[in-house]
Structures are given as C-alpha cells and as structure tokens.
Amino acid sequence: MRPLDNVLGLLKTLLLDLLAFILGAFVIVETWARTVLIRAGLPREFINVILIALALVLLAAVVRLFGGLFRLLLLVFLVLLVTHILLGSTAPL
C-alpha cells in the first residue's frame, strides 16, 4: 500500500470519527432534553417543537465550531483523492 493510500484512509477515518462524535453529542443532548421536558409534564407536540429548535441550534453551533475543520479535512481529502485517481492506484480506499 502506498503512502497516499494510507493518508486517504486516515483522513476518511478522521472525518467519520468526527461525525460520529458530533452525532453522539447530539444524541446525548437530545435524550437529556427530552427527559427534562417529559418530567416537566409538557405536551408531546410542544416537546417535539422544542427539540427541533434545539437540534437547529446545535447544528448551527457545530457548523460554527467545526466548519473550518470540516472544510479543511474535506479539501485535503478531495485533493488527495484526485491525486490518487490521477496516479491510477488500484488499491481500494
């Protein structure tokens, strides 16, 4: 396996791990918020509206916090992928 293949694999794994971390944090916050709202005795429809608003706020925060990192990782990954394609490697990503 060539070094370029190793770098592509590493970047792909890093992107997936970062995404898994963010999704895990979303699940933890959503579960906690749902539990608190249910204990407060709010109607189910109201809870859903609040959780959707919370999800949008969390999404905006993630884009704000990790936006530059995502762009950088995706840019490097795409440049290396194009290089990988141009060099004609037959090894799978």
C-alpha positions in Angstrom: 0.0 0.0 0.0 1.3 3.4 -1.0 1.7 6.3 1.5 -1.1 8.2 -0.4 -3.5 5.4 0.2 -2.6 5.5 3.9 -3.2 9.2 4.1 -6.6 8.9 2.3 -7.6 6.2 4.7 -6.6 8.2 7.7 -8.5 11.3 6.5 -11.6 9.3 5.8 -11.4 7.7 9.2 -10.8 11.1 10.9 -13.9 12.6 9.1 -16.1 9.6 10.1 -14.9 9.7 13.7 -15.5 13.4 14.0 -19.0 12.9 12.5 -19.6 10.0 15.0 -18.5 12.3 17.9 -20.9 15.1 16.8 -23.8 12.7 16.3 -23.1 11.1 19.7 -23.2 14.5 21.4 -26.5 15.3 19.6 -28.0 12.1 20.9 -26.8 12.8 24.5 -28.2 16.4 24.5 -31.5 15.3 22.8 -32.1 12.5 25.3 -31.3 14.7 28.3 -33.6 17.5 27.0 -36.4 15.0 26.2 -36.2 13.6 29.7 -36.3 17.0 31.3 -39.2 18.1 29.2 -41.2 15.0 29.8 -40.6 15.3 33.6 -41.9 18.9 33.4 -45.2 17.5 32.1 -45.2 19.3 28.8 -47.4 18.1 25.9 -45.7 15.8 23.4 -46.3 18.2 20.4 -44.6 21.1 22.4 -41.7 18.8 23.3 -41.2 18.0 19.6 -41.2 21.6 18.6 -38.7 22.5 21.4 -36.4 19.5 20.4 -36.5 20.5 16.7 -35.5 24.1 17.7 -32.7 22.7 19.9 -31.5 20.5 17.1 -31.3 23.5 14.8 -29.3 25.5 17.4 -26.9 22.5 18.0 -26.5 22.2 14.2 -25.6 25.9 13.9 -23.2 25.6 16.8 -21.5 22.6 15.2 -21.1 24.4 11.9 -19.8 27.4 13.7 -17.3 25.4 15.8 -16.2 22.7 13.3 -17.0 24.4 10.0 -13.4 25.3 9.2 -12.1 21.9 10.3 -14.6 20.1 8.1 -13.8 22.3 5.1 -10.1 21.7 5.6 -10.4 18.0 6.0 -12.8 17.7 3.0 -10.5 19.8 0.9 -7.4 17.8 1.8 -9.3 14.6 1.3 -10.6 15.6 -2.2 -7.2 16.8 -3.3 -5.6 13.5 -2.2 -8.4 11.6 -3.8 -7.9 13.4 -7.2 -4.2 12.7 -6.9 -5.0 9.1 -6.1 -7.2 8.8 -9.2 -4.6 10.5 -11.4 -1.8 8.2 -10.3 -4.0 5.3 -11.2 -3.8 3.3 -7.9 -5.9 0.1 -7.9 -6.0 -0.2 -4.1 -9.4 0.4 -2.6 -10.0 3.3 -0.3 
